[in-house]
Amino acid sequence: MDLEDYLTDLPAEHVAMFRFVQSRIHELWPKVDERIAWSMPGFFPNTSVNSNHPLIFVRLNKHWLGIYATPRI
């Protein structure tokens, strides 16, 4: 599953919230890859160091949007 597949079945207002958060993440970290991990969109650095360690996850639910930052290793 890729990010667009994840967003396909969501209501438009949820997709709009996600796109807002997504744009802010790309402003803060211009060099990130987006992947689905643990059933959530994740943003991973696309550098060779820590490229498998996520920077942040975003979870869309019925009544809220969760943002999960991950600690640096």
N, CA, C and O atoms as CSV, one atom per row, in Angstrom:
chain,resi,resn,atom,element,x,y,z
A,1,MET,N,N,0.845,-1.176,0.000
A,1,MET,CA,C,0.000,0.000,0.000
A,1,MET,C,C,0.893,1.243,0.000
A,1,MET,O,O,1.862,1.328,0.754
A,2,ASP,N,N,0.551,2.191,-0.849
A,2,ASP,CA,C,1.284,3.453,-0.829
A,2,ASP,C,C,0.397,4.550,-0.235
A,2,ASP,O,O,-0.749,4.298,0.136
A,3,LEU,N,N,0.927,5.741,-0.149
A,3,LEU,CA,C,0.228,6.842,0.513
A,3,LEU,C,C,-1.097,7.171,-0.170
A,3,LEU,O,O,-2.098,7.395,0.510
A,4,GLU,N,N,-1.118,7.204,-1.478
A,4,GLU,CA,C,-2.358,7.529,-2.190
A,4,GLU,C,C,-3.431,6.469,-1.954
A,4,GLU,O,O,-4.612,6.801,-1.849
A,5,ASP,N,N,-3.037,5.202,-1.870
A,5,ASP,CA,C,-3.992,4.139,-1.538
A,5,ASP,C,C,-4.578,4.356,-0.147
A,5,ASP,O,O,-5.770,4.144,0.079
A,6,TYR,N,N,-3.725,4.780,0.780
A,6,TYR,CA,C,-4.162,5.040,2.158
A,6,TYR,C,C,-5.217,6.139,2.186
A,6,TYR,O,O,-6.185,6.047,2.941
A,7,LEU,N,N,-5.041,7.174,1.374
A,7,LEU,CA,C,-5.939,8.333,1.389
A,7,LEU,C,C,-7.215,8.135,0.578
A,7,LEU,O,O,-8.168,8.900,0.733
A,8,THR,N,N,-7.248,7.134,-0.272
A,8,THR,CA,C,-8.353,6.951,-1.210
A,8,THR,C,C,-9.717,6.862,-0.540
A,8,THR,O,O,-10.663,7.500,-1.002
A,9,ASP,N,N,-9.845,6.101,0.519
A,9,ASP,CA,C,-11.151,5.855,1.129
A,9,ASP,C,C,-11.503,6.823,2.256
A,9,ASP,O,O,-12.528,6.658,2.918
A,10,LEU,N,N,-10.669,7.818,2.475
A,10,LEU,CA,C,-10.925,8.759,3.569
A,10,LEU,C,C,-11.803,9.914,3.113
A,10,LEU,O,O,-11.780,10.281,1.938
A,11,PRO,N,N,-12.581,10.493,4.032
A,11,PRO,CA,C,-13.383,11.672,3.681
A,11,PRO,C,C,-12.491,12.840,3.259
A,11,PRO,O,O,-11.347,12.947,3.701
A,12,ALA,N,N,-13.014,13.698,2.416
A,12,ALA,CA,C,-12.254,14.823,1.858
A,12,ALA,C,C,-11.679,15.724,2.941
A,12,ALA,O,O,-10.563,16.223,2.799
A,13,GLU,N,N,-12.432,15.941,4.028
A,13,GLU,CA,C,-11.920,16.832,5.082
A,13,GLU,C,C,-10.712,16.216,5.795
A,13,GLU,O,O,-9.821,16.941,6.238
A,14,HIS,N,N,-10.676,14.891,5.908
A,14,HIS,CA,C,-9.515,14.227,6.501
A,14,HIS,C,C,-8.300,14.330,5.574
A,14,HIS,O,O,-7.176,14.562,6.021
A,15,VAL,N,N,-8.548,14.155,4.296
A,15,VAL,CA,C,-7.457,14.266,3.330
A,15,VAL,C,C,-6.903,15.693,3.338
A,15,VAL,O,O,-5.689,15.884,3.257
A,16,ALA,N,N,-7.767,16.680,3.432
A,16,ALA,CA,C,-7.321,18.080,3.483
A,16,ALA,C,C,-6.463,18.333,4.722
A,16,ALA,O,O,-5.441,19.013,4.631
A,17,MET,N,N,-6.865,17.796,5.879
A,17,MET,CA,C,-6.061,17.949,7.092
A,17,MET,C,C,-4.695,17.283,6.916
A,17,MET,O,O,-3.665,17.840,7.296
A,18,PHE,N,N,-4.707,16.089,6.338
A,18,PHE,CA,C,-3.446,15.392,6.133
A,18,PHE,C,C,-2.546,16.177,5.191
A,18,PHE,O,O,-1.353,16.322,5.458
A,19,ARG,N,N,-3.095,16.685,4.097
A,19,ARG,CA,C,-2.291,17.447,3.130
A,19,ARG,C,C,-1.675,18.689,3.782
A,19,ARG,O,O,-0.545,19.060,3.465
A,20,PHE,N,N,-2.417,19.329,4.691
A,20,PHE,CA,C,-1.881,20.484,5.419
A,20,PHE,C,C,-0.667,20.066,6.255
A,20,PHE,O,O,0.381,20.709,6.201
A,21,VAL,N,N,-0.814,18.996,7.021
A,21,VAL,CA,C,0.285,18.500,7.857
A,21,VAL,C,C,1.447,18.044,6.969
A,21,VAL,O,O,2.608,18.318,7.273
A,22,GLN,N,N,1.141,17.366,5.904
A,22,GLN,CA,C,2.162,16.893,4.970
A,22,GLN,C,C,2.987,18.060,4.420
A,22,GLN,O,O,4.212,17.969,4.340
A,23,SER,N,N,2.331,19.135,4.047
A,23,SER,CA,C,3.064,20.291,3.505
A,23,SER,C,C,3.967,20.919,4.560
A,23,SER,O,O,5.074,21.357,4.248
A,24,ARG,N,N,3.503,20.966,5.805
A,24,ARG,CA,C,4.338,21.521,6.888
A,24,ARG,C,C,5.554,20.631,7.158
A,24,ARG,O,O,6.652,21.131,7.399
A,25,ILE,N,N,5.355,19.328,7.119
A,25,ILE,CA,C,6.478,18.418,7.324
A,25,ILE,C,C,7.523,18.622,6.231
A,25,ILE,O,O,8.722,18.640,6.507
A,26,HIS,N,N,7.064,18.774,4.991
A,26,HIS,CA,C,8.007,18.979,3.891
A,26,HIS,C,C,8.698,20.344,3.971
A,26,HIS,O,O,9.808,20.500,3.463
A,27,GLU,N,N,8.062,21.319,4.594
A,27,GLU,CA,C,8.730,22.602,4.821
A,27,GLU,C,C,9.857,22.447,5.840
A,27,GLU,O,O,10.938,23.011,5.674
A,28,LEU,N,N,9.592,21.677,6.895
A,28,LEU,CA,C,10.593,21.474,7.940
A,28,LEU,C,C,11.703,20.523,7.514
A,28,LEU,O,O,12.874,20.752,7.817
A,29,TRP,N,N,11.338,19.463,6.816
A,29,TRP,CA,C,12.297,18.444,6.366
A,29,TRP,C,C,12.104,18.242,4.870
A,29,TRP,O,O,11.361,17.347,4.468
A,30,PRO,N,N,12.748,19.044,4.038
A,30,PRO,CA,C,12.534,18.916,2.586
A,30,PRO,C,C,12.952,17.567,2.005
A,30,PRO,O,O,12.424,17.149,0.975
A,31,LYS,N,N,13.878,16.896,2.643
A,31,LYS,CA,C,14.373,15.623,2.106
A,31,LYS,C,C,13.833,14.449,2.915
A,31,LYS,O,O,14.556,13.833,3.698
A,32,VAL,N,N,12.551,14.149,2.715
A,32,VAL,CA,C,11.937,13.003,3.382
A,32,VAL,C,C,11.239,12.120,2.347
A,32,VAL,O,O,10.766,12.593,1.314
A,33,ASP,N,N,11.192,10.850,2.652
A,33,ASP,CA,C,10.414,9.894,1.867
A,33,ASP,C,C,9.155,9.583,2.656
A,33,ASP,O,O,9.166,9.558,3.887
A,34,GLU,N,N,8.077,9.347,1.938
A,34,GLU,CA,C,6.810,8.990,2.575
A,34,GLU,C,C,6.551,7.509,2.340
A,34,GLU,O,O,6.633,7.016,1.215
A,35,ARG,N,N,6.238,6.814,3.426
A,35,ARG,CA,C,5.939,5.381,3.345
A,35,ARG,C,C,4.856,5.048,4.359
A,35,ARG,O,O,4.680,5.748,5.357
A,36,ILE,N,N,4.148,3.986,4.091
A,36,ILE,CA,C,3.197,3.465,5.069
A,36,ILE,C,C,3.944,2.456,5.932
A,36,ILE,O,O,4.562,1.522,5.422
A,37,ALA,N,N,3.879,2.657,7.240
A,37,ALA,CA,C,4.476,1.735,8.203
A,37,ALA,C,C,3.560,1.691,9.416
A,37,ALA,O,O,3.043,2.724,9.840
A,38,TRP,N,N,3.356,0.521,9.972
A,38,TRP,CA,C,2.438,0.325,11.101
A,38,TRP,C,C,1.053,0.903,10.784
A,38,TRP,O,O,0.383,1.460,11.653
A,39,SER,N,N,0.647,0.759,9.533
A,39,SER,CA,C,-0.666,1.209,9.041
A,39,SER,C,C,-0.857,2.721,9.125
A,39,SER,O,O,-1.987,3.201,9.203
A,40,MET,N,N,0.233,3.463,9.110
A,40,MET,CA,C,0.164,4.933,9.149
A,40,MET,C,C,1.154,5.510,8.155
A,40,MET,O,O,2.192,4.907,7.887
A,41,PRO,N,N,0.832,6.698,7.597
A,41,PRO,CA,C,1.831,7.385,6.789
A,41,PRO,C,C,3.004,7.797,7.665
A,41,PRO,O,O,2.821,8.382,8.732
A,42,GLY,N,N,4.194,7.489,7.210
A,42,GLY,CA,C,5.393,7.870,7.934
A,42,GLY,C,C,6.305,8.688,7.046
A,42,GLY,O,O,6.307,8.531,5.825
A,43,PHE,N,N,7.075,9.555,7.662
A,43,PHE,CA,C,8.015,10.406,6.946
A,43,PHE,C,C,9.417,10.032,7.409
A,43,PHE,O,O,9.753,10.159,8.587
A,44,PHE,N,N,10.225,9.570,6.468
A,44,PHE,CA,C,11.549,9.031,6.751
A,44,PHE,C,C,12.608,9.885,6.057
A,44,PHE,O,O,12.396,10.315,4.923
A,45,PRO,N,N,13.733,10.139,6.707
A,45,PRO,CA,C,14.794,10.893,6.031
A,45,PRO,C,C,15.302,10.106,4.836
A,45,PRO,O,O,15.454,8.888,4.922
A,46,ASN,N,N,15.567,10.779,3.723
A,46,ASN,CA,C,16.070,10.047,2.560
A,46,ASN,C,C,17.585,10.162,2.438
A,46,ASN,O,O,18.141,10.154,1.340
A,47,THR,N,N,18.228,10.269,3.579
A,47,THR,CA,C,19.685,10.232,3.613
A,47,THR,C,C,20.119,8.808,3.938
A,47,THR,O,O,19.304,7.991,4.367
A,48,SER,N,N,21.363,8.517,3.741
A,48,SER,CA,C,21.829,7.154,3.993
A,48,SER,C,C,21.871,6.817,5.485
A,48,SER,O,O,21.814,5.645,5.856
A,49,VAL,N,N,21.969,7.827,6.332
A,49,VAL,CA,C,22.011,7.611,7.780
A,49,VAL,C,C,20.581,7.647,8.315
A,49,VAL,O,O,19.847,8.601,8.054
A,50,ASN,N,N,20.185,6.632,9.052
A,50,ASN,CA,C,18.858,6.540,9.673
A,50,ASN,C,C,17.702,6.581,8.677
A,50,ASN,O,O,16.619,7.054,9.024
A,51,SER,N,N,17.898,6.108,7.473
A,51,SER,CA,C,16.825,6.164,6.486
A,51,SER,C,C,15.674,5.217,6.816
A,51,SER,O,O,14.592,5.344,6.241
A,52,ASN,N,N,15.885,4.281,7.721
A,52,ASN,CA,C,14.810,3.382,8.136
A,52,ASN,C,C,14.179,3.801,9.454
A,52,ASN,O,O,13.259,3.142,9.937
A,53,HIS,N,N,14.658,4.875,10.033
A,53,HIS,CA,C,14.093,5.379,11.289
A,53,HIS,C,C,13.178,6.562,10.973
A,53,HIS,O,O,13.648,7.575,10.455
A,54,PRO,N,N,11.875,6.454,11.277
A,54,PRO,CA,C,10.941,7.530,10.923
A,54,PRO,C,C,11.183,8.797,11.731
A,54,PRO,O,O,11.604,8.752,12.887
A,55,LEU,N,N,10.908,9.923,11.092
A,55,LEU,CA,C,10.918,11.203,11.799
A,55,LEU,C,C,9.581,11.424,12.502
A,55,LEU,O,O,9.523,11.879,13.645
A,56,ILE,N,N,8.508,11.088,11.782
A,56,ILE,CA,C,7.163,11.383,12.286
A,56,ILE,C,C,6.150,10.484,11.580
A,56,ILE,O,O,6.338,10.103,10.425
A,57,PHE,N,N,5.089,10.156,12.285
A,57,PHE,CA,C,3.950,9.438,11.715
A,57,PHE,C,C,2.705,10.296,11.862
A,57,PHE,O,O,2.599,11.110,12.779
A,58,VAL,N,N,1.766,10.103,10.949
A,58,VAL,CA,C,0.482,10.807,11.017
A,58,VAL,C,C,-0.607,9.752,10.929
A,58,VAL,O,O,-0.598,8.917,10.025
A,59,ARG,N,N,-1.542,9.788,11.863
A,59,ARG,CA,C,-2.646,8.819,11.893
A,59,ARG,C,C,-3.963,9.566,11.761
A,59,ARG,O,O,-4.253,10.467,12.549
A,60,LEU,N,N,-4.755,9.198,10.773
A,60,LEU,CA,C,-6.065,9.804,10.568
A,60,LEU,C,C,-7.131,8.894,11.146
A,60,LEU,O,O,-7.206,7.716,10.796
A,61,ASN,N,N,-7.945,9.429,12.020
A,61,ASN,CA,C,-9.035,8.683,12.634
A,61,ASN,C,C,-10.346,9.411,12.383
A,61,ASN,O,O,-10.360,10.482,11.777
A,62,LYS,N,N,-11.429,8.843,12.840
A,62,LYS,CA,C,-12.745,9.399,12.551
A,62,LYS,C,C,-12.913,10.825,13.073
A,62,LYS,O,O,-13.481,11.669,12.379
A,63,HIS,N,N,-12.430,11.106,14.282
A,63,HIS,CA,C,-12.654,12.415,14.882
A,63,HIS,C,C,-11.385,13.197,15.180
A,63,HIS,O,O,-11.456,14.287,15.748
A,64,TRP,N,N,-10.241,12.671,14.815
A,64,TRP,CA,C,-9.007,13.380,15.133
A,64,TRP,C,C,-7.863,12.925,14.235
A,64,TRP,O,O,-7.936,11.897,13.562
A,65,LEU,N,N,-6.819,13.720,14.252
A,65,LEU,CA,C,-5.597,13.427,13.521
A,65,LEU,C,C,-4.480,13.349,14.554
A,65,LEU,O,O,-4.286,14.283,15.333
A,66,GLY,N,N,-3.750,12.247,14.564
A,66,GLY,CA,C,-2.665,12.073,15.510
A,66,GLY,C,C,-1.321,12.291,14.846
A,66,GLY,O,O,-1.091,11.829,13.728
A,67,ILE,N,N,-0.445,12.984,15.524
A,67,ILE,CA,C,0.919,13.201,15.042
A,67,ILE,C,C,1.857,12.566,16.058
A,67,ILE,O,O,1.844,12.911,17.239
A,68,TYR,N,N,2.665,11.637,15.578
A,68,TYR,CA,C,3.546,10.882,16.445
A,68,TYR,C,C,4.995,11.104,16.045
A,68,TYR,O,O,5.467,10.539,15.058
A,69,ALA,N,N,5.684,11.908,16.795
A,69,ALA,CA,C,7.112,12.115,16.555
A,69,ALA,C,C,7.874,10.952,17.172
A,69,ALA,O,O,7.467,10.401,18.194
A,70,THR,N,N,8.963,10.593,16.550
A,70,THR,CA,C,9.764,9.492,17.071
A,70,THR,C,C,11.106,10.026,17.584
A,70,THR,O,O,11.664,10.953,16.997
A,71,PRO,N,N,11.618,9.460,18.651
A,71,PRO,CA,C,12.877,9.955,19.205
A,71,PRO,C,C,14.053,9.619,18.294
A,71,PRO,O,O,14.029,8.634,17.556
A,72,ARG,N,N,15.043,10.430,18.362
A,72,ARG,CA,C,16.290,10.165,17.621
A,72,ARG,C,C,17.040,9.027,18.292
A,72,ARG,O,O,17.032,8.910,19.517
A,73,ILE,N,N,17.672,8.210,17.512
A,73,ILE,CA,C,18.459,7.101,18.048
A,73,ILE,C,C,19.916,7.509,18.060
A,73,ILE,O,O,20.772,6.727,18.474
